[in-house]
Amino acid sequence: MAEETGQKQVQAQPAPEKTESKKLERMSVIKFSHDIDIYPDSRIPEYDVGEVKAYRAISRDKVNYFALVCERHLVPRIRGATAYAGVNNPFLVPLVASGVIYWPPVNQQRFVLIYKDVLGKRLLRGNEQALDWRQDDVMNIVVKPIITALLDFRNRDFAHGAIRPANMFASGHTPKPEKIVLGDCLSVPSSYDQPLLYQTIERGMVAPLARGEATLTDDLYAFGVSLAVFMRSNDPLEGMSDDEVVRAKIEHGSYAAITGKERFKGSILGLLRGVLHDDPTQRWTLEEVMVWMDGRRLSPKQSIKEEKAPRPILFSGKKYFQMSLLAMSFDSNPPDVVRLIESDELQQWLIRSVEDDVALERVEMAIKTTREKGTGPGYEDRLAANLSVALDTKAPLCYKGLRMTGDGTGKMMAEAIIQKRDIQPFVDLFAQNIAFNWITVQESQHIDIGSLISRFDACRNFIRHGKIGYGIERCVYILCPEVHCLSEKLSEYFVNTPEDMINAFEDICKKGRAPVLFLDRHSAAFLSMKDAKVIDSYLFDLASHEEYKKILGNLKCLAAIQKRSSMPAFPGIAQAFMGMMDVICLRYHDRDVREKLQKSVARYAAEGDLAKMAGILNNVELLARDMGGFKEAMREFSTLKKEYNELETRLADSTSFGRSTGREIAAVVSSIIAAIIILTTSFMFFTQSPTF
Amino acid sequence: MASKPKAKSTPAKSAPAVAGKKKKSAAKGGLPVFMVGSIVMAAVFLPSSVLLTIGMMPTIAVLFADPSHAKTKVVTVGALNLAGCVPFLLELWTQGYSLDKSFTIVSDPKAIIVMYAAAAIGYIFDWSLSAIVASVLYQRGIVRQELIRKRQEELALRWGPEVTGQLPLDHYGFAVEQPGKDH
């Protein structure tokens, strides 16, 4: 459901023209909430954020909004949206609401961000990367507003991640605007759409999707690059590829690479040098920027460029003088990495040319740990990955063409799963300890090493475990808590909570497309991460090979969600379970019990009460009674069978059957009669009866 | 090694055998004593013995003719035969207990008819009653079989074919291969 997040301070925009409003009336409308309508036929391309499209939205009281409809494979910053909505700054586009809606053009649910339309036009369009603004204008129009926004972000423990001139908007037609507004930063993963120029060297080496959450220091860097772009008159990096831009930053330092031969004068030079420092520990903090804003002039330290070795090392046909550049190239040619190691060339280069004993120690450790996992298939790629981070501890996690920060791994995995790409490299990352080796050499203060170590360790265990609720699927949700459930069965839905999931299943059932079983590996892993209490007790049942246990596990899990969240009836799901009830009832031996169960369950199914259905079917006492009764019946059957067989044998000879008993009876009768006769005779004889 | 338990088990096995032999020898020893006792008694009460020997001839005949172990036919015939002999035995005991009197009685056809007729009634009893009882029991057996079959059908209907014990069952008592689960 859409959650309302108010940004009431922003002035309401005038209603559209009458003709336009008539035109809009004819268009199809999607109700976001009670008072906001989204027009899927009315696009606003100016506000698009890369692949994320913007659409016109209007409230009941005729205030103009725009809606960003997020793409499924680009996990939006849902947690960030809450923090962002709490920021009240006139230089930020106000987030009015966010939530999930059904998006008819693709017949899927999508996450939507509704912003108040206060943007205007982009400051930078096309490939323009040098605006040649005056320093005073930059100070007044850009620096002050952005600093206030950054201060607000710091107070909310939030980072924008998309500060760049192309994401700054201004209304009016003058070349230099009076006021700018920062655009969206929530509709795509943090910094996904941010060009490489605005990324620090470390984040620049990483795939856009896997940059992880930006930090305030990353925002300050992007802010610095933005200032340089506003002020510089030409672009020294024009025509360079992304890889070349990173190499230029490594070789010359960010400030020199971005400003080129441009010579800035005045106080802003210190700010630029401070925020563009390549060492995150030396880069200016917001406090230092504030000190600078107050007029005190700090002198930033000179960027320390990585030393070049006197002699190069030849890798993949190219000469390398710096360890970081060499490390960056390793994943391009893993077989050549093996050659470097087998020939001892890399170690000799480190000893004789680079003279870095610490790096040598890391390299030798990397070789050792890689060989511990064997030198069979995959050895080359593992060696390249482990050596890359051993040579350059700031290097991203590089493996089989993937380049990720630890924090960004989850979103990269989620995207790979949604796009149905091979996820084996991600499995290898954890199973082969590559991710763990990477994190153990990290020194950056901006990486939460403790959290990553525990999460990577958990992932390694999940993959080793492998059963439903664990495996690589669980890794996705532990590494990317914001991602929606990636189950194939829920591909049309944007499921972010257990409640969303059960509602989606109910909708599926009502449409007559009830699946054979509701929970699969993804939904089990998702639930286990979101609310372990509703599923962890039933994972054993879900992993069972016995069909009735799986069905019962599904029912108990969904019933637990219904009960825990005090949700209404789910007649659709209940009816779907009724279709599977035969399998469960057949686990009771007693036909009478089965019939009674069927009737009781059918009654609760009609009410949509999953909890009661599960309660009846999960009756351990009844099951024990049934088992006891069955064993007693088996014993009775066996006794009867024995008796029948004995009778059968005896009855086979009808001439002798019962003869002995008959003779015994005859003997008794005869004896009794004889006794009577003898006694009577004796009595009569001794009483001198006339008979004698 | 293996021979030791065998050696040990030999006296253990032989103990009951020895006991059995002792019982048999005791039984064998008891019979002559009984026979001698009977002969002595018969000699002492010779008139009664003559009368009973001749009067109980049908019973003696049945004793040898009845192959059954329980000898119930002997009891049936013997009891009534004895009842037929008793009036004449009383007559012997009260009207001159002598061998002559004994011969006089047994030579009287009326006495012989009475004694043998009683034995004949015993024969009839044995034949008719055993036949009637056997027939009743046979019919009851047939009825019982039918009841067992019905009860087994009821059990199988309520608890499934697993209850017959003819199917391989899993830990929970269900057929490992479940042919015809719906029934």
Chai-1 contact restraints between the chains, C-beta under 6 A:
chainA,res_idxA,chainB,res_idxB,connection_type,confidence,min_distance_angstrom,max_distance_angstrom,comment,restraint_id
A,H589,B,W159,contact,1.0,0.0,6.0,A-B,restraint_1
A,H589,B,G160,contact,1.0,0.0,6.0,A-B,restraint_2
A,R591,B,R158,contact,1.0,0.0,6.0,A-B,restraint_3
A,F630,B,W159,contact,1.0,0.0,6.0,A-B,restraint_4
A,F630,B,G173,contact,1.0,0.0,6.0,A-B,restraint_5
A,A633,B,L155,contact,1.0,0.0,6.0,A-B,restraint_6
A,A633,B,W159,contact,1.0,0.0,6.0,A-B,restraint_7
A,A633,B,V163,contact,1.0,0.0,6.0,A-B,restraint_8
A,M634,B,V163,contact,1.0,0.0,6.0,A-B,restraint_9
A,F637,B,Q152,contact,1.0,0.0,6.0,A-B,restraint_10
A,F637,B,L155,contact,1.0,0.0,6.0,A-B,restraint_11
A,F637,B,V163,contact,1.0,0.0,6.0,A-B,restraint_12
A,S638,B,G165,contact,1.0,0.0,6.0,A-B,restraint_13
A,L640,B,I148,contact,1.0,0.0,6.0,A-B,restraint_14
A,L640,B,R151,contact,1.0,0.0,6.0,A-B,restraint_15
A,L640,B,Q152,contact,1.0,0.0,6.0,A-B,restraint_16
A,Y644,B,I148,contact,1.0,0.0,6.0,A-B,restraint_17
A,L647,B,G141,contact,1.0,0.0,6.0,A-B,restraint_18
A,L647,B,Q145,contact,1.0,0.0,6.0,A-B,restraint_19
A,L651,B,G141,contact,1.0,0.0,6.0,A-B,restraint_20
A,F657,B,Y138,contact,1.0,0.0,6.0,A-B,restraint_21
A,G658,B,V133,contact,1.0,0.0,6.0,A-B,restraint_22
A,G658,B,A134,contact,1.0,0.0,6.0,A-B,restraint_23
A,G658,B,L137,contact,1.0,0.0,6.0,A-B,restraint_24
A,G658,B,Y138,contact,1.0,0.0,6.0,A-B,restraint_25
A,R659,B,S130,contact,1.0,0.0,6.0,A-B,restraint_26
A,R659,B,A134,contact,1.0,0.0,6.0,A-B,restraint_27
A,T661,B,V133,contact,1.0,0.0,6.0,A-B,restraint_28
A,T661,B,L137,contact,1.0,0.0,6.0,A-B,restraint_29
A,G662,B,L129,contact,1.0,0.0,6.0,A-B,restraint_30
A,G662,B,S130,contact,1.0,0.0,6.0,A-B,restraint_31
A,G662,B,V133,contact,1.0,0.0,6.0,A-B,restraint_32
A,G662,B,A134,contact,1.0,0.0,6.0,A-B,restraint_33
A,R663,B,T72,contact,1.0,0.0,6.0,A-B,restraint_34
A,R663,B,K73,contact,1.0,0.0,6.0,A-B,restraint_35
A,R663,B,S130,contact,1.0,0.0,6.0,A-B,restraint_36
A,E664,B,T72,contact,1.0,0.0,6.0,A-B,restraint_37
A,I665,B,L129,contact,1.0,0.0,6.0,A-B,restraint_38
A,I665,B,V133,contact,1.0,0.0,6.0,A-B,restraint_39
A,A666,B,T76,contact,1.0,0.0,6.0,A-B,restraint_40
A,A666,B,F125,contact,1.0,0.0,6.0,A-B,restraint_41
A,A666,B,D126,contact,1.0,0.0,6.0,A-B,restraint_42
A,A666,B,L129,contact,1.0,0.0,6.0,A-B,restraint_43
A,A666,B,S130,contact,1.0,0.0,6.0,A-B,restraint_44
A,A667,B,T72,contact,1.0,0.0,6.0,A-B,restraint_45
A,A667,B,V75,contact,1.0,0.0,6.0,A-B,restraint_46
A,A667,B,T76,contact,1.0,0.0,6.0,A-B,restraint_47
A,S670,B,T76,contact,1.0,0.0,6.0,A-B,restraint_48
A,S670,B,A79,contact,1.0,0.0,6.0,A-B,restraint_49
A,S670,B,L80,contact,1.0,0.0,6.0,A-B,restraint_50
A,S670,B,G122,contact,1.0,0.0,6.0,A-B,restraint_51
A,S670,B,F125,contact,1.0,0.0,6.0,A-B,restraint_52
A,S671,B,A79,contact,1.0,0.0,6.0,A-B,restraint_53
A,A674,B,A79,contact,1.0,0.0,6.0,A-B,restraint_54
A,A674,B,L80,contact,1.0,0.0,6.0,A-B,restraint_55
A,A674,B,A83,contact,1.0,0.0,6.0,A-B,restraint_56
A,I677,B,A83,contact,1.0,0.0,6.0,A-B,restraint_57
A,I678,B,A83,contact,1.0,0.0,6.0,A-B,restraint_58
A,I678,B,V86,contact,1.0,0.0,6.0,A-B,restraint_59
A,T681,B,V86,contact,1.0,0.0,6.0,A-B,restraint_60
A,T681,B,P87,contact,1.0,0.0,6.0,A-B,restraint_61
A,F685,B,L90,contact,1.0,0.0,6.0,A-B,restraint_62
